[in-house]
């Protein structure tokens, strides 16, 4: 529901295909071992990114049986964990909306494996910035009344099969984007 009365314009960011990188994570011991930084990679958030998502899917990793990966996103200064995903299993994702630009660090912990065991698979990173021409939101612009629900329809086209995408729809009431809805398309 909009929090204002007037005109709302939907601003599209994406849909952006995942930037996927194959990595190998060597465990430093079971139950998390000595630390959570079994593997660390840089993740760049460009200026104007509406979102950042990093994710791993257990069925894409080898070995996948009994695999328990945990994700930790560390700030650009490498002084604090700003987000984490550490549920049982290895379907893990971290999402930040309207993140500050910079070079973050993604640490992956091969939590449940014996020291020296290696798990290999893709890390998917998304940073939707501009309209890629493959996501449409209607109606836009549209008149809104504070506290009254508004129905929008998002449609997409021209996407590659077997590819993951992330987009964001920003809501602009005339003074910049006031909020977002994330759009995920999976194969």
C-alpha positions in Angstrom: 0.0 0.0 0.0 1.3 3.4 -0.9 2.0 5.8 2.0 1.1 8.8 0.0 -1.5 10.2 -2.4 -0.4 11.2 -5.9 1.4 9.7 -8.9 3.6 6.6 -8.5 6.0 5.6 -11.2 7.5 2.1 -11.2 11.3 2.1 -11.9 12.7 -1.1 -13.3 16.2 -2.4 -12.4 17.1 -5.6 -14.3 16.3 -8.3 -14.9 19.9 -9.1 -14.5 21.3 -12.6 -15.1 23.4 -14.2 -12.4 27.1 -13.6 -12.6 28.1 -17.2 -11.6 31.6 -18.2 -10.6 32.7 -21.8 -9.9 34.6 -22.0 -6.6 36.2 -24.7 -4.3 35.7 -24.4 -0.6 38.2 -26.3 1.7 36.8 -27.1 5.2 39.0 -26.2 8.2 37.1 -28.7 10.3 33.6 -29.8 11.4 31.1 -27.6 13.3 32.6 -24.5 11.7 36.2 -25.4 12.4 38.5 -22.6 13.5 36.6 -19.9 11.6 34.0 -19.2 8.9 36.4 -18.0 6.2 37.1 -21.3 4.5 36.8 -19.4 1.2 36.6 -15.6 0.5 35.8 -13.8 -2.7 35.2 -10.2 -3.6 31.7 -9.0 -4.6 31.5 -5.6 -6.2 28.3 -3.6 -5.8 28.2 -0.8 -8.4 26.8 2.7 -7.9 23.0 2.7 -8.3 22.5 -1.1 -7.6 18.9 -1.6 -6.4 19.9 -4.9 -4.7 22.7 -7.4 -4.1 22.0 -11.1 -3.9 24.6 -13.8 -3.4 23.4 -17.4 -3.3 24.4 -21.1 -3.5 22.1 -24.1 -4.3 23.1 -27.4 -2.8 22.1 -29.5 -5.8 24.6 -27.6 -7.9 27.6 -28.5 -5.6 29.8 -31.6 -5.4 29.7 -33.5 -3.2 26.1 -32.4 -2.4 25.1 -35.1 0.1 25.3 -33.8 3.7 26.8 -30.5 2.5 26.3 -27.6 4.8 27.7 -24.3 3.4 27.1 -21.0 5.2 27.5 -17.5 3.7 28.8 -14.4 5.4 28.9 -11.0 3.7 31.6 -8.8 5.1 31.7 -5.0 4.7 34.2 -3.3 2.3 36.5 -2.4 5.3 36.6 -6.1 6.3 35.6 -5.2 9.8 32.1 -6.6 10.3 29.7 -9.2 9.0 26.7 -7.2 7.5 24.6 -10.2 6.6 24.7 -14.0 6.8 22.8 -17.1 5.7 23.5 -20.1 7.9 20.6 -22.5 7.8 20.9 -26.2 7.8 21.8 -27.6 4.3 23.3 -25.5 1.5 20.5 -23.6 -0.1 21.7 -20.2 1.1 21.1 -16.6 0.0 22.0 -13.2 1.2 20.0 -10.2 -0.1 20.6 -6.5 0.5 18.2 -3.9 -0.8 19.7 -0.6 -2.0 23.2 -1.5 -0.8 26.0 1.0 -0.5 28.4 0.7 -3.4 31.8 -0.9 -2.8 33.8 -4.1 -2.8 32.3 -6.5 -0.2 33.8 -9.9 0.8 31.8 -13.1 0.7 33.1 -15.7 3.1 31.9 -19.3 2.7 32.2 -21.8 5.5 32.1 -25.6 4.6 30.6 -26.0 8.1 30.0 -29.7 8.5 32.9 -31.3 6.6 36.1 -32.8 8.0 39.2 -30.7 7.8 40.6 -30.8 4.2 37.4 -31.8 2.5 36.6 -29.8 -0.6 33.2 -28.8 -2.0 33.0 -27.3 -5.5 30.1 -25.4 -7.1 28.8 -22.1 -8.4 28.3 -18.9 -6.4 25.6 -16.7 -8.1 25.9 -12.9 -7.7 23.3 -10.4 -8.8 23.4 -6.6 -8.8 20.6 -5.1 -10.8 21.2 -1.5 -11.7 19.6 -0.3 -15.0 16.5 -1.4 -16.9 17.6 -4.3 -19.1 14.5 -4.1 -21.3 13.2 -7.5 -20.3 10.9 -6.6 -17.4 7.7 -4.5 -17.8 5.5 -3.1 -15.0 1.9 -1.9 -15.7 0.3 0.4 -15.1 3.1 3.0 -14.7 2.7 5.8 -13.9 -0.5 5.3 -11.9 -2.5 7.4 -9.5 -2.4 6.1 -5.9 -4.2 7.0 -2.6 -2.5 6.6 0.7 -3.5 3.4 2.5 -5.3 2.0 -0.5 -3.8 -1.1 -2.2 -2.7 -0.8 -5.8 -2.3 -3.7 -8.2 0.6 -3.8 -10.6 1.5 -6.5 -13.1 5.1 -7.5 -13.9 5.9 -9.4 -17.0 9.2 -10.5 -18.5 10.4 -11.7 -21.9 13.6 -12.5 -23.8 15.3 -14.4 -21.0 17.7 -17.2 -21.6 16.5 -20.7 -20.6 18.3 -22.3 -17.6 19.5 -18.9 -16.3 18.7 -17.3 -13.0 17.7 -13.6 -12.9 17.1 -10.9 -10.3 15.4 -7.6 -10.8 13.9 -4.8 -8.6 10.9 -2.6 -9.1 11.4 0.8 -7.4 8.5 3.0 -6.5 9.0 6.7 -7.2 6.4 9.3 -5.9 8.4 12.2 -7.3 11.2 12.4 -4.8 13.2 9.3 -5.7 12.6 5.6 -5.1 10.8 5.0 -1.8 10.9 1.2 -1.7 11.4 -1.9 -3.8 9.9 -5.2 -4.7 12.4 -7.8 -5.8 11.6 -10.1 -8.8 13.4 -13.5 -9.0 13.2 -15.7 -12.1 14.6 -19.2 -11.8 14.9 -22.0 -14.3 
